Amino acid sequence: MNLDARELAATFDLEKLTPEFYANPYPTYRALRESEPIKRLPNGSYFLTRYDDLVAAYKNTKAFSSDKKKEFSPKYGDSLLYEHHTTSLVFNDPPAHTRVRRLIMGALSPRAIAGMEPDLVRLVDRLLGAIAAKGKVDLIDDFAAAIPIEVIGNLLDVPQSERDPLRDWSLAILGALEPVIGPDAFARGNKAVEDFLAYLEGLVARRRAKPGNPDRDVLTRLIQGEDNGERLTEKELLHNCIFLLNAGHETTTNLIGNGLVALLNHAGEKRRLIENPDLIKTAIEEMLRFESSNQLGNRMTVEPFELGGVAMPAGTPVTLCIGAANRDPAQFADPERFDIGRTPNRHLAFGTGAHQCAGMALARLEGAIAISRFLARFPDYALDGEPVRGGRVRFRGFLSVPCTVSQGAGELSPAS
C-alpha cells in the first residue's frame, strides 16, 4: 500500500468527508479495507469495510441491534424524524421487526410481484415513448425516478393525481439520514414527515371506508392485518407506509441510474449486454454490487463483542460499509472490474440475514425490465453533459444524467 492510501485510511472521518470522497469513495474504501478494516472513528464508533465482518454483524442480531433509539435521540431530539426513523421496519429489532416484516412480505409474495410485471412493462414502454419524442433525456427525472414512484404508488393504490409530492418527501426524509446534517436538512426532513403523515391519515381513512383487494393493495393488507388478528398500530401503519415508499424509491432509482451510467462507462459490457439480452439478470446483480444504491448500514452492539481482534463494549455504534464490502477481493475476483456475467455474485446490496431487503425481488424486476427495454430501444444513448451526483454518502446515485437518445434497430421489437 502506498503512502497516499495509508493517509486516506488514517485521516478518514465519516463526519468530515471531502468532495473527492463524494465523487469516488472507492479508493478510500480500499485503503481502509487493506489498512484499517475495523476503523475506530473520532466519535468512538467503528467503520467496517471487509465482507466477512459485515456478514458477521448482519447475522448476529443478538449482539448487533438495529434499534436506533439510542443513536438517533441526540441527532433528532423529540421530532417527527425521530418518531419516523425509530418506528419504521428497518430500524427495529424483533419482535416489532418480525411482526411488521411478516405483514409487508405477505403483500410482496412471488405471486404478487409476478402479477405486477405486465403493468411495469406498460409503464416503462410509456416512458420510453415519451423519451423518444424528446430526443434529449434526463435519465433520472425522465426515467429512473419515475418508475419506482409509480410502482410504490400502485402498491399503496395512491391516486395518480396525488403522487406528485412523493419523490420530494422521500428525498428529504432520507437526506436526513446522512451522517451529519445541517439545520436546513433537518427542517426539510421534519416537514416532509409532517406532510406525508397528514396525507396518509386521509388516505388510510378513505381505504378503511372502502377497502381494496388485499392481494394487490398493500395498504389494505396492512390495515386488515393477519388472519390471526395481528394488526399494526396506527403509528406503525403510517410510518411503515412512508418507509415502503422511501425504501422502494431511492434504492431502485439509483439501481437504474447507476446501472445505465456504468454501461456507458464500460462500452464493451454495454455491447455484450445488447448482444446477449439474456444476461440481464446477472447484469443487474453486478450493477448492485459495483455501485451499491445503499452504501452504509448501521448497528449498535448490545453486548460486548470481539470482531477481528477488536473488542467492542456494549453500546458501540458500528457502520457497515456495503460499498466497500462489495469490492472486497477476498469475496470477489478482480472486484474493481465491471463484469455483467459475474457469477457467483453474493453481494450485500440488499444486506443479508433477518434484515435482508423485503422488496429485493421487486427491485430486481424493476431494474431488469427498465434497463433491458431501455437498451433495446436506445442502444446508442450517450451522455449530453456531466452527470450530477446526489452529494450523499449513505445513498449513492445521481440527481441528473443528461443524455441524447437515437432510435435503435431494437425500437420495433424491444426486449421483453
KOLTI-930158 format. One record per residue (C-alpha): residue number from 1; residue in three letters; chain; x, y, z. Coordinates in steps of 0.5 Angstrom, whole numbers, plus 2048, in hexadecimal, padded with zeros to 3 digits. Layout:
+-----+------+------+-----+-----+-----+
| pos | code | unit |   u |   v |   w |
+-----+------+------+-----+-----+-----+
| NUM |  ALA |    A |   X |   Y |   Z |
...
+-----+------+------+-----+-----+-----+
# end
This chain:
+-----+------+------+-----+-----+-----+
| pos | code | unit |   u |   v |   w |
+-----+------+------+-----+-----+-----+
|   1 |  MET |    A | 800 | 800 | 800 |
|   2 |  ASN |    A | 803 | 807 | 7FE |
|   3 |  LEU |    A | 803 | 80D | 803 |
|   4 |  ASP |    A | 7FD | 810 | 800 |
|   5 |  ALA |    A | 7F9 | 80A | 801 |
|   6 |  ARG |    A | 7FB | 80A | 808 |
|   7 |  GLU |    A | 7FA | 811 | 809 |
|   8 |  LEU |    A | 7F3 | 810 | 807 |
|   9 |  ALA |    A | 7F2 | 80B | 80C |
|  10 |  ALA |    A | 7F5 | 80E | 811 |
|  11 |  THR |    A | 7F1 | 815 | 810 |
|  12 |  PHE |    A | 7EA | 812 | 80F |
|  13 |  ASP |    A | 7E5 | 815 | 813 |
|  14 |  LEU |    A | 7DD | 814 | 811 |
|  15 |  GLU |    A | 7DB | 81B | 814 |
|  16 |  LYS |    A | 7E1 | 81E | 80F |
|  17 |  LEU |    A | 7E0 | 81C | 808 |
|  18 |  THR |    A | 7E4 | 81F | 802 |
|  19 |  PRO |    A | 7E1 | 821 | 7FC |
|  20 |  GLU |    A | 7E6 | 81C | 7F9 |
|  21 |  PHE |    A | 7E3 | 816 | 7FD |
|  22 |  TYR |    A | 7DB | 818 | 7FB |
|  23 |  ALA |    A | 7DE | 818 | 7F4 |
|  24 |  ASN |    A | 7E1 | 811 | 7F4 |
|  25 |  PRO |    A | 7E1 | 80E | 7FB |
|  26 |  TYR |    A | 7E4 | 807 | 7F9 |
|  27 |  PRO |    A | 7EC | 809 | 7FA |
|  28 |  THR |    A | 7EA | 80B | 801 |
|  29 |  TYR |    A | 7E6 | 804 | 802 |
|  30 |  ARG |    A | 7EC | 800 | 7FF |
|  31 |  ALA |    A | 7F1 | 804 | 803 |
|  32 |  LEU |    A | 7ED | 802 | 80A |
|  33 |  ARG |    A | 7EC | 7FB | 808 |
|  34 |  GLU |    A | 7F3 | 7FA | 807 |
|  35 |  SER |    A | 7F6 | 7FE | 80D |
|  36 |  GLU |    A | 7F1 | 7FF | 812 |
|  37 |  PRO |    A | 7EB | 7FB | 810 |
|  38 |  ILE |    A | 7E8 | 7FC | 817 |
|  39 |  LYS |    A | 7E9 | 803 | 818 |
|  40 |  ARG |    A | 7E8 | 807 | 81E |
|  41 |  LEU |    A | 7E5 | 80E | 81C |
|  42 |  PRO |    A | 7E6 | 814 | 820 |
|  43 |  ASN |    A | 7DF | 814 | 823 |
|  44 |  GLY |    A | 7E0 | 80D | 826 |
|  45 |  SER |    A | 7DC | 809 | 821 |
|  46 |  TYR |    A | 7DF | 803 | 81D |
|  47 |  PHE |    A | 7DF | 803 | 815 |
|  48 |  LEU |    A | 7DF | 7FC | 812 |
|  49 |  THR |    A | 7E2 | 7FB | 80B |
|  50 |  ARG |    A | 7E3 | 7F3 | 80A |
|  51 |  TYR |    A | 7DE | 7EF | 807 |
|  52 |  ASP |    A | 7DE | 7EA | 80C |
|  53 |  ASP |    A | 7DE | 7EF | 812 |
|  54 |  LEU |    A | 7D7 | 7F2 | 80F |
|  55 |  VAL |    A | 7D4 | 7EB | 80E |
|  56 |  ALA |    A | 7D6 | 7E9 | 816 |
|  57 |  ALA |    A | 7D3 | 7EF | 818 |
|  58 |  TYR |    A | 7CD | 7EE | 814 |
|  59 |  LYS |    A | 7CB | 7E7 | 816 |
|  60 |  ASN |    A | 7CD | 7E8 | 81D |
|  61 |  THR |    A | 7C6 | 7EC | 81F |
|  62 |  LYS |    A | 7C8 | 7EA | 827 |
|  63 |  ALA |    A | 7CE | 7EE | 827 |
|  64 |  PHE |    A | 7CD | 7F4 | 822 |
|  65 |  SER |    A | 7C6 | 7F7 | 823 |
|  66 |  SER |    A | 7C2 | 7FB | 81D |
|  67 |  ASP |    A | 7BE | 7FF | 822 |
|  68 |  LYS |    A | 7C0 | 807 | 821 |
|  69 |  LYS |    A | 7BD | 80A | 827 |
|  70 |  LYS |    A | 7C4 | 80B | 82B |
|  71 |  GLU |    A | 7C7 | 80D | 824 |
|  72 |  PHE |    A | 7C2 | 812 | 822 |
|  73 |  SER |    A | 7C0 | 815 | 828 |
|  74 |  PRO |    A | 7C6 | 81A | 828 |
|  75 |  LYS |    A | 7C5 | 81B | 821 |
|  76 |  TYR |    A | 7BE | 81D | 820 |
|  77 |  GLY |    A | 7BB | 81E | 827 |
|  78 |  ASP |    A | 7B4 | 81E | 828 |
|  79 |  SER |    A | 7B2 | 81F | 821 |
|  80 |  LEU |    A | 7AE | 81B | 81C |
|  81 |  LEU |    A | 7B4 | 819 | 818 |
|  82 |  TYR |    A | 7B6 | 815 | 81F |
|  83 |  GLU |    A | 7AF | 812 | 81F |
|  84 |  HIS |    A | 7AF | 810 | 818 |
|  85 |  HIS |    A | 7B6 | 80D | 818 |
|  86 |  THR |    A | 7B5 | 809 | 81E |
|  87 |  THR |    A | 7AE | 806 | 81C |
|  88 |  SER |    A | 7B0 | 804 | 815 |
|  89 |  LEU |    A | 7B1 | 7FD | 814 |
|  90 |  VAL |    A | 7B9 | 7FD | 812 |
|  91 |  PHE |    A | 7BB | 801 | 819 |
|  92 |  ASN |    A | 7B8 | 7FC | 81D |
|  93 |  ASP |    A | 7B9 | 7F5 | 821 |
|  94 |  PRO |    A | 7B5 | 7EF | 822 |
|  95 |  PRO |    A | 7AF | 7EE | 824 |
|  96 |  ALA |    A | 7AD | 7F5 | 821 |
|  97 |  HIS |    A | 7B1 | 7F4 | 81B |
|  98 |  THR |    A | 7AF | 7ED | 81A |
|  99 |  ARG |    A | 7A7 | 7EF | 81A |
| 100 |  VAL |    A | 7A8 | 7F5 | 815 |
| 101 |  ARG |    A | 7AC | 7F1 | 810 |
| 102 |  ARG |    A | 7A7 | 7EB | 810 |
| 103 |  LEU |    A | 7A2 | 7F0 | 80E |
| 104 |  ILE |    A | 7A6 | 7F3 | 809 |
| 105 |  MET |    A | 7A9 | 7ED | 806 |
| 106 |  GLY |    A | 7A2 | 7EA | 805 |
| 107 |  ALA |    A | 7A0 | 7EF | 801 |
| 108 |  LEU |    A | 7A6 | 7EE | 7FD |
| 109 |  SER |    A | 7A6 | 7E7 | 7FB |
| 110 |  PRO |    A | 7A9 | 7E4 | 7F5 |
| 111 |  ARG |    A | 7A2 | 7E3 | 7F2 |
| 112 |  ALA |    A | 7A0 | 7EB | 7F4 |
| 113 |  ILE |    A | 7A7 | 7ED | 7F0 |
| 114 |  ALA |    A | 7A6 | 7E9 | 7EA |
| 115 |  GLY |    A | 79F | 7EC | 7EA |
| 116 |  MET |    A | 7A2 | 7F3 | 7E9 |
| 117 |  GLU |    A | 7A6 | 7F1 | 7E3 |
| 118 |  PRO |    A | 7A1 | 7F3 | 7DE |
| 119 |  ASP |    A | 7A0 | 7FA | 7E1 |
| 120 |  LEU |    A | 7A7 | 7FB | 7E2 |
| 121 |  VAL |    A | 7A9 | 7F9 | 7DA |
| 122 |  ARG |    A | 7A3 | 7FE | 7D8 |
| 123 |  LEU |    A | 7A6 | 804 | 7DD |
| 124 |  VAL |    A | 7AD | 803 | 7DA |
| 125 |  ASP |    A | 7AB | 803 | 7D3 |
| 126 |  ARG |    A | 7A6 | 809 | 7D4 |
| 127 |  LEU |    A | 7AC | 80D | 7D7 |
| 128 |  LEU |    A | 7B1 | 80A | 7D1 |
| 129 |  GLY |    A | 7AC | 80D | 7CC |
| 130 |  ALA |    A | 7AC | 814 | 7D0 |
| 131 |  ILE |    A | 7B3 | 814 | 7CF |
| 132 |  ALA |    A | 7B4 | 812 | 7C8 |
| 133 |  ALA |    A | 7AF | 818 | 7C7 |
| 134 |  LYS |    A | 7B4 | 81D | 7CA |
| 135 |  GLY |    A | 7BB | 81A | 7C8 |
| 136 |  LYS |    A | 7BE | 81D | 7CE |
| 137 |  VAL |    A | 7BD | 81A | 7D4 |
| 138 |  ASP |    A | 7BF | 81A | 7DC |
| 139 |  LEU |    A | 7C0 | 813 | 7DE |
| 140 |  ILE |    A | 7BE | 814 | 7E5 |
| 141 |  ASP |    A | 7B8 | 819 | 7E4 |
| 142 |  ASP |    A | 7B5 | 816 | 7DE |
| 143 |  PHE |    A | 7B6 | 80F | 7DF |
| 144 |  ALA |    A | 7BA | 80C | 7E5 |
| 145 |  ALA |    A | 7B6 | 810 | 7EB |
| 146 |  ALA |    A | 7AF | 810 | 7E7 |
| 147 |  ILE |    A | 7AF | 808 | 7E7 |
| 148 |  PRO |    A | 7AF | 806 | 7EF |
| 149 |  ILE |    A | 7AB | 80C | 7F1 |
| 150 |  GLU |    A | 7A5 | 809 | 7EC |
| 151 |  VAL |    A | 7A7 | 802 | 7EF |
| 152 |  ILE |    A | 7A6 | 804 | 7F6 |
| 153 |  GLY |    A | 7A0 | 809 | 7F4 |
| 154 |  ASN |    A | 79D | 803 | 7F1 |
| 155 |  LEU |    A | 79F | 7FE | 7F7 |
| 156 |  LEU |    A | 79B | 803 | 7FC |
| 157 |  ASP |    A | 796 | 805 | 7F7 |
| 158 |  VAL |    A | 797 | 80C | 7F7 |
| 159 |  PRO |    A | 793 | 810 | 7F2 |
| 160 |  GLN |    A | 797 | 813 | 7EC |
| 161 |  SER |    A | 795 | 81A | 7EE |
| 162 |  GLU |    A | 798 | 819 | 7F5 |
| 163 |  ARG |    A | 79F | 817 | 7F3 |
| 164 |  ASP |    A | 7A3 | 81D | 7F1 |
| 165 |  PRO |    A | 7A6 | 81E | 7F8 |
| 166 |  LEU |    A | 7A8 | 817 | 7FA |
| 167 |  ARG |    A | 7AF | 818 | 7F7 |
| 168 |  ASP |    A | 7B1 | 81E | 7FA |
| 169 |  TRP |    A | 7AE | 81C | 801 |
| 170 |  SER |    A | 7B2 | 815 | 800 |
| 171 |  LEU |    A | 7B9 | 819 | 7FE |
| 172 |  ALA |    A | 7B8 | 81E | 804 |
| 173 |  ILE |    A | 7B7 | 818 | 809 |
| 174 |  LEU |    A | 7BC | 814 | 807 |
| 175 |  GLY |    A | 7C1 | 81A | 806 |
| 176 |  ALA |    A | 7C0 | 81B | 80E |
| 177 |  LEU |    A | 7C4 | 814 | 80F |
| 178 |  GLU |    A | 7CB | 817 | 80D |
| 179 |  PRO |    A | 7D0 | 816 | 812 |
| 180 |  VAL |    A | 7D0 | 81E | 813 |
| 181 |  ILE |    A | 7CA | 822 | 811 |
| 182 |  GLY |    A | 7C9 | 82A | 812 |
| 183 |  PRO |    A | 7C3 | 82E | 814 |
| 184 |  ASP |    A | 7C0 | 82E | 80D |
| 185 |  ALA |    A | 7C0 | 827 | 80C |
| 186 |  PHE |    A | 7BD | 825 | 813 |
| 187 |  ALA |    A | 7B8 | 82A | 812 |
| 188 |  ARG |    A | 7B6 | 828 | 80B |
| 189 |  GLY |    A | 7B6 | 820 | 80D |
| 190 |  ASN |    A | 7B1 | 822 | 813 |
| 191 |  LYS |    A | 7AD | 826 | 80F |
| 192 |  ALA |    A | 7AD | 820 | 80A |
| 193 |  VAL |    A | 7AB | 81B | 80F |
| 194 |  GLU |    A | 7A5 | 820 | 812 |
| 195 |  ASP |    A | 7A2 | 821 | 80B |
| 196 |  PHE |    A | 7A3 | 81A | 809 |
| 197 |  LEU |    A | 79F | 817 | 80F |
| 198 |  ALA |    A | 79A | 81C | 80E |
| 199 |  TYR |    A | 799 | 81A | 807 |
| 200 |  LEU |    A | 799 | 812 | 809 |
| 201 |  GLU |    A | 794 | 814 | 80F |
| 202 |  GLY |    A | 78F | 816 | 80A |
| 203 |  LEU |    A | 791 | 810 | 805 |
| 204 |  VAL |    A | 790 | 80B | 80B |
| 205 |  ALA |    A | 789 | 80E | 80D |
| 206 |  ARG |    A | 787 | 80D | 805 |
| 207 |  ARG |    A | 78A | 806 | 805 |
| 208 |  ARG |    A | 786 | 804 | 80B |
| 209 |  ALA |    A | 780 | 806 | 809 |
| 210 |  LYS |    A | 781 | 803 | 802 |
| 211 |  PRO |    A | 786 | 7FD | 802 |
| 212 |  GLY |    A | 78A | 7FB | 7FC |
| 213 |  ASN |    A | 78C | 7F4 | 7FA |
| 214 |  PRO |    A | 791 | 7F2 | 800 |
| 215 |  ASP |    A | 794 | 7ED | 7FB |
| 216 |  ARG |    A | 797 | 7F3 | 7F7 |
| 217 |  ASP |    A | 796 | 7F9 | 7FB |
| 218 |  VAL |    A | 79B | 7F9 | 801 |
| 219 |  LEU |    A | 798 | 7FF | 804 |
| 220 |  THR |    A | 791 | 7FB | 805 |
| 221 |  ARG |    A | 795 | 7F5 | 807 |
| 222 |  LEU |    A | 799 | 7F9 | 80D |
| 223 |  ILE |    A | 792 | 7FC | 80F |
| 224 |  GLN |    A | 78F | 7F5 | 810 |
| 225 |  GLY |    A | 795 | 7F1 | 813 |
| 226 |  GLU |    A | 796 | 7EA | 813 |
| 227 |  ASP |    A | 790 | 7E5 | 813 |
| 228 |  ASN |    A | 792 | 7E3 | 81B |
| 229 |  GLY |    A | 790 | 7EA | 81D |
| 230 |  GLU |    A | 797 | 7ED | 81D |
| 231 |  ARG |    A | 797 | 7F5 | 81B |
| 232 |  LEU |    A | 79C | 7FB | 81A |
| 233 |  THR |    A | 79A | 801 | 81F |
| 234 |  GLU |    A | 798 | 807 | 81B |
| 235 |  LYS |    A | 79F | 80A | 81C |
| 236 |  GLU |    A | 7A2 | 804 | 81A |
| 237 |  LEU |    A | 79E | 803 | 814 |
| 238 |  LEU |    A | 79F | 80B | 812 |
| 239 |  HIS |    A | 7A7 | 80B | 813 |
| 240 |  ASN |    A | 7A8 | 804 | 80F |
| 241 |  CYS |    A | 7A4 | 807 | 809 |
| 242 |  ILE |    A | 7A9 | 80C | 809 |
| 243 |  PHE |    A | 7AE | 807 | 80A |
| 244 |  LEU |    A | 7AC | 803 | 804 |
| 245 |  LEU |    A | 7AC | 809 | 7FF |
| 246 |  ASN |    A | 7B3 | 80B | 801 |
| 247 |  ALA |    A | 7B6 | 804 | 801 |
| 248 |  GLY |    A | 7B3 | 803 | 7FA |
| 249 |  HIS |    A | 7B4 | 809 | 7F7 |
| 250 |  GLU |    A | 7BB | 80C | 7F9 |
| 251 |  THR |    A | 7BF | 805 | 7F8 |
| 252 |  THR |    A | 7BB | 803 | 7F2 |
| 253 |  THR |    A | 7BC | 80A | 7EE |
| 254 |  ASN |    A | 7C4 | 809 | 7F0 |
| 255 |  LEU |    A | 7C4 | 802 | 7ED |
| 256 |  ILE |    A | 7C1 | 804 | 7E7 |
| 257 |  GLY |    A | 7C5 | 80B | 7E6 |
| 258 |  ASN |    A | 7CC | 808 | 7E9 |
| 259 |  GLY |    A | 7CB | 802 | 7E4 |
| 260 |  LEU |    A | 7CA | 806 | 7DE |
| 261 |  VAL |    A | 7D0 | 80A | 7DF |
| 262 |  ALA |    A | 7D4 | 804 | 7E1 |
| 263 |  LEU |    A | 7D2 | 801 | 7DA |
| 264 |  LEU |    A | 7D4 | 808 | 7D7 |
| 265 |  ASN |    A | 7DB | 808 | 7DA |
| 266 |  HIS |    A | 7DC | 801 | 7D8 |
| 267 |  ALA |    A | 7DB | 800 | 7D1 |
| 268 |  GLY |    A | 7DD | 7F9 | 7D0 |
| 269 |  GLU |    A | 7D8 | 7F7 | 7D5 |
| 270 |  LYS |    A | 7D2 | 7FB | 7D2 |
| 271 |  ARG |    A | 7D3 | 7F8 | 7CC |
| 272 |  ARG |    A | 7D4 | 7F1 | 7CF |
| 273 |  LEU |    A | 7CD | 7F2 | 7D2 |
| 274 |  ILE |    A | 7CA | 7F5 | 7CC |
| 275 |  GLU |    A | 7CC | 7EF | 7C8 |
| 276 |  ASN |    A | 7CA | 7EA | 7CE |
| 277 |  PRO |    A | 7C4 | 7ED | 7D1 |
| 278 |  ASP |    A | 7C3 | 7E6 | 7D5 |
| 279 |  LEU |    A | 7C9 | 7E9 | 7D9 |
| 280 |  ILE |    A | 7C4 | 7EE | 7DC |
| 281 |  LYS |    A | 7C4 | 7EA | 7E3 |
| 282 |  THR |    A | 7CB | 7E9 | 7E4 |
| 283 |  ALA |    A | 7CC | 7F1 | 7E2 |
| 284 |  ILE |    A | 7C7 | 7F3 | 7E7 |
| 285 |  GLU |    A | 7CB | 7F0 | 7EC |
| 286 |  GLU |    A | 7D1 | 7F3 | 7EA |
| 287 |  MET |    A | 7CE | 7FA | 7EA |
| 288 |  LEU |    A | 7CC | 7F9 | 7F1 |
| 289 |  ARG |    A | 7D3 | 7F6 | 7F3 |
| 290 |  PHE |    A | 7D7 | 7FB | 7EF |
| 291 |  GLU |    A | 7D4 | 801 | 7F1 |
| 292 |  SER |    A | 7CF | 800 | 7F7 |
| 293 |  SER |    A | 7C9 | 804 | 7F8 |
| 294 |  ASN |    A | 7C9 | 804 | 7FF |
| 295 |  GLN |    A | 7D1 | 804 | 801 |
| 296 |  LEU |    A | 7D0 | 804 | 809 |
| 297 |  GLY |    A | 7CC | 801 | 80E |
| 298 |  ASN |    A | 7CD | 802 | 816 |
| 299 |  ARG |    A | 7CC | 7FD | 81C |
| 300 |  MET |    A | 7CD | 7FE | 824 |
| 301 |  THR |    A | 7D1 | 7F9 | 828 |
| 302 |  VAL |    A | 7CC | 7F7 | 82E |
| 303 |  GLU |    A | 7D1 | 7F2 | 831 |
| 304 |  PRO |    A | 7D9 | 7F2 | 831 |
| 305 |  PHE |    A | 7DB | 7EF | 82A |
| 306 |  GLU |    A | 7E2 | 7EE | 827 |
| 307 |  LEU |    A | 7E3 | 7EF | 820 |
| 308 |  GLY |    A | 7E9 | 7ED | 81C |
| 309 |  GLY |    A | 7ED | 7EE | 823 |
| 310 |  VAL |    A | 7EA | 7F5 | 825 |
| 311 |  ALA |    A | 7E6 | 7F5 | 82B |
| 312 |  MET |    A | 7E0 | 7F9 | 82B |
| 313 |  PRO |    A | 7DC | 7FA | 831 |
| 314 |  ALA |    A | 7D4 | 7FA | 831 |
| 315 |  GLY |    A | 7D1 | 801 | 82F |
| 316 |  THR |    A | 7D6 | 802 | 829 |
| 317 |  PRO |    A | 7D4 | 805 | 822 |
| 318 |  VAL |    A | 7D6 | 801 | 81C |
| 319 |  THR |    A | 7D6 | 803 | 815 |
| 320 |  LEU |    A | 7D5 | 7FD | 810 |
| 321 |  CYS |    A | 7D8 | 800 | 809 |
| 322 |  ILE |    A | 7D5 | 7FC | 804 |
| 323 |  GLY |    A | 7D8 | 800 | 7FE |
| 324 |  ALA |    A | 7DF | 7FD | 801 |
| 325 |  ALA |    A | 7DD | 7F6 | 802 |
| 326 |  ASN |    A | 7DA | 7F5 | 7FB |
| 327 |  ARG |    A | 7E1 | 7F7 | 7F9 |
| 328 |  ASP |    A | 7E5 | 7F2 | 7FE |
| 329 |  PRO |    A | 7EA | 7EE | 7FA |
| 330 |  ALA |    A | 7E9 | 7E8 | 7FF |
| 331 |  GLN |    A | 7E2 | 7E7 | 7FC |
| 332 |  PHE |    A | 7E2 | 7EA | 7F5 |
| 333 |  ALA |    A | 7E7 | 7E8 | 7F0 |
| 334 |  ASP |    A | 7EA | 7EF | 7ED |
| 335 |  PRO |    A | 7E5 | 7F3 | 7F1 |
| 336 |  GLU |    A | 7E6 | 7F9 | 7ED |
| 337 |  ARG |    A | 7E4 | 7F6 | 7E6 |
| 338 |  PHE |    A | 7DD | 7F7 | 7E4 |
| 339 |  ASP |    A | 7DB | 7F0 | 7E1 |
| 340 |  ILE |    A | 7D4 | 7EF | 7DF |
| 341 |  GLY |    A | 7D5 | 7E8 | 7DF |
| 342 |  ARG |    A | 7D8 | 7E7 | 7E6 |
| 343 |  THR |    A | 7D6 | 7E1 | 7EA |
| 344 |  PRO |    A | 7D6 | 7E0 | 7F0 |
| 345 |  ASN |    A | 7D4 | 7E7 | 7F2 |
| 346 |  ARG |    A | 7D2 | 7E6 | 7F9 |
| 347 |  HIS |    A | 7D2 | 7EE | 7FA |
| 348 |  LEU |    A | 7CF | 7F1 | 800 |
| 349 |  ALA |    A | 7CB | 7F7 | 7FD |
| 350 |  PHE |    A | 7C5 | 7F4 | 800 |
| 351 |  GLY |    A | 7C8 | 7F2 | 806 |
| 352 |  THR |    A | 7C7 | 7EB | 809 |
| 353 |  GLY |    A | 7C4 | 7E8 | 80F |
| 354 |  ALA |    A | 7BE | 7EA | 812 |
| 355 |  HIS |    A | 7BE | 7F1 | 810 |
| 356 |  GLN |    A | 7BF | 7EF | 808 |
| 357 |  CYS |    A | 7BB | 7F4 | 804 |
| 358 |  ALA |    A | 7B4 | 7F2 | 804 |
| 359 |  GLY |    A | 7B3 | 7F5 | 7FD |
| 360 |  MET |    A | 7B9 | 7F2 | 7F9 |
| 361 |  ALA |    A | 7B5 | 7ED | 7F5 |
| 362 |  LEU |    A | 7B1 | 7F3 | 7F2 |
| 363 |  ALA |    A | 7B7 | 7F8 | 7F2 |
| 364 |  ARG |    A | 7BB | 7F3 | 7ED |
| 365 |  LEU |    A | 7B5 | 7F2 | 7E9 |
| 366 |  GLU |    A | 7B4 | 7FA | 7E8 |
| 367 |  GLY |    A | 7BC | 7FA | 7E6 |
| 368 |  ALA |    A | 7BB | 7F4 | 7E1 |
| 369 |  ILE |    A | 7B5 | 7F7 | 7DE |
| 370 |  ALA |    A | 7B7 | 7FE | 7DE |
| 371 |  ILE |    A | 7BF | 7FD | 7DB |
| 372 |  SER |    A | 7BD | 7F8 | 7D6 |
| 373 |  ARG |    A | 7B8 | 7FB | 7D3 |
| 374 |  PHE |    A | 7BC | 802 | 7D3 |
| 375 |  LEU |    A | 7C2 | 7FF | 7D0 |
| 376 |  ALA |    A | 7BD | 7FB | 7CA |
| 377 |  ARG |    A | 7BA | 802 | 7C9 |
| 378 |  PHE |    A | 7C0 | 806 | 7C9 |
| 379 |  PRO |    A | 7C7 | 802 | 7C9 |
| 380 |  ASP |    A | 7CA | 809 | 7C6 |
| 381 |  TYR |    A | 7C9 | 80D | 7CC |
| 382 |  ALA |    A | 7CE | 812 | 7CE |
| 383 |  LEU |    A | 7D0 | 817 | 7D3 |
| 384 |  ASP |    A | 7CE | 81E | 7D2 |
| 385 |  GLY |    A | 7D1 | 822 | 7D7 |
| 386 |  GLU |    A | 7D4 | 820 | 7DE |
| 387 |  PRO |    A | 7D0 | 81B | 7E3 |
| 388 |  VAL |    A | 7CF | 81E | 7E9 |
| 389 |  ARG |    A | 7D0 | 81A | 7F0 |
| 390 |  GLY |    A | 7CB | 81A | 7F5 |
| 391 |  GLY |    A | 7D0 | 81D | 7FA |
| 392 |  ARG |    A | 7CF | 818 | 7FF |
| 393 |  VAL |    A | 7D3 | 812 | 802 |
| 394 |  ARG |    A | 7CD | 80D | 805 |
| 395 |  PHE |    A | 7C9 | 80D | 7FE |
| 396 |  ARG |    A | 7CE | 80D | 7F8 |
| 397 |  GLY |    A | 7CA | 810 | 7F2 |
| 398 |  PHE |    A | 7C9 | 815 | 7ED |
| 399 |  LEU |    A | 7C5 | 81B | 7ED |
| 400 |  SER |    A | 7C6 | 81C | 7E6 |
| 401 |  VAL |    A | 7C8 | 819 | 7E0 |
| 402 |  PRO |    A | 7C7 | 81D | 7D9 |
| 403 |  CYS |    A | 7C7 | 818 | 7D3 |
| 404 |  THR |    A | 7C6 | 818 | 7CC |
| 405 |  VAL |    A | 7C2 | 812 | 7C9 |
| 406 |  SER |    A | 7C1 | 810 | 7C2 |
| 407 |  GLN |    A | 7BC | 80B | 7BF |
| 408 |  GLY |    A | 7C0 | 804 | 7BF |
| 409 |  ALA |    A | 7BE | 7FE | 7BB |
| 410 |  GLY |    A | 7BB | 7FB | 7C1 |
| 411 |  GLU |    A | 7B6 | 800 | 7C1 |
| 412 |  LEU |    A | 7B1 | 7FC | 7BE |
| 413 |  SER |    A | 7B2 | 7F6 | 7C2 |
| 414 |  PRO |    A | 7B4 | 7F8 | 7C9 |
| 415 |  ALA |    A | 7B6 | 7F2 | 7CD |
| 416 |  SER |    A | 7B1 | 7EF | 7D2 |
+-----+------+------+-----+-----+-----+
# end
